[in-house]
């Protein structure tokens, strides 16, 4: 499979991976946000997604941190309705 070479496609892939993490780990995400341990609770899943993302995009796109931004947007910002010590 050829590497993704465009920023738009790289962003879409990053968001798709983050969305899958959200979909399949809702309980862990809720608990992680409530306890302020989100990145500890999902460390393995986030890293697995990061490796998948890295294997699919060109190196210069990987370095633009689209995956990290997607994780924050989808796993944190979209869950701001969950009670937390942080906000």
C-alpha positions in Angstrom: 0.0 0.0 0.0 1.5 3.4 -1.0 2.2 6.0 1.7 -0.3 8.8 2.2 1.3 12.0 0.7 -1.2 14.8 1.3 -2.0 16.7 4.4 -5.8 16.3 4.0 -5.5 12.5 3.7 -3.1 12.3 6.6 -5.6 14.3 8.8 -8.5 12.1 7.7 -6.5 9.0 8.7 -5.5 10.4 12.0 -9.1 11.4 12.8 -10.3 7.9 11.7 -7.9 6.2 14.0 -8.7 8.5 16.9 -12.5 8.0 16.2 -12.0 4.2 16.4 -10.2 4.6 19.7 -13.1 6.6 21.0 -15.7 4.2 19.7 -14.1 1.1 21.1 -12.9 2.5 24.4 -15.7 4.7 25.7 -15.7 3.4 29.2 -11.9 3.7 29.6 -12.1 7.3 28.2 -14.8 8.3 30.6 -12.9 6.8 33.5 -9.7 8.4 32.4 -11.2 11.8 32.1 -12.9 11.6 35.4 -9.8 10.4 37.2 -7.4 12.6 35.1 -5.6 9.5 33.9 -6.8 9.4 30.3 -3.3 9.1 28.7 -2.2 6.5 31.2 -5.4 4.4 30.8 -5.2 4.5 27.0 -1.4 4.5 26.5 -1.3 1.1 24.8 -4.2 1.9 22.4 -2.9 5.4 21.6 0.6 4.0 20.8 -0.9 1.2 18.7 -2.8 3.9 16.7 0.3 6.0 16.4 2.3 3.1 15.0 -0.5 2.4 12.5 -0.6 6.1 11.5 3.2 6.3 11.2 3.3 3.2 8.9 0.7 4.7 6.5 1.9 8.3 6.1 5.0 9.9 4.5 7.6 10.8 7.2 7.3 14.6 6.7 3.5 14.3 7.3 4.1 12.2 10.4 6.2 15.0 11.8 3.4 17.5 11.5 1.6 15.8 14.5 -1.8 15.4 12.9 -2.3 12.2 15.0 -1.6 14.0 18.3 -4.0 16.8 17.4 -6.7 14.2 16.4 -6.3 12.5 19.7 -6.8 15.7 21.6 -9.8 16.8 19.5 -11.6 13.5 19.6 -10.6 11.9 22.9 -10.5 15.1 25.0 -12.3 18.1 23.4 -15.3 16.1 22.3 -15.7 14.6 25.8 -15.7 17.9 27.7 -19.2 17.1 28.9 -17.7 14.4 31.2 -17.1 15.7 34.7 -13.4 16.0 35.5 -11.0 17.5 38.0 -9.3 19.2 35.2 -12.2 21.3 34.0 
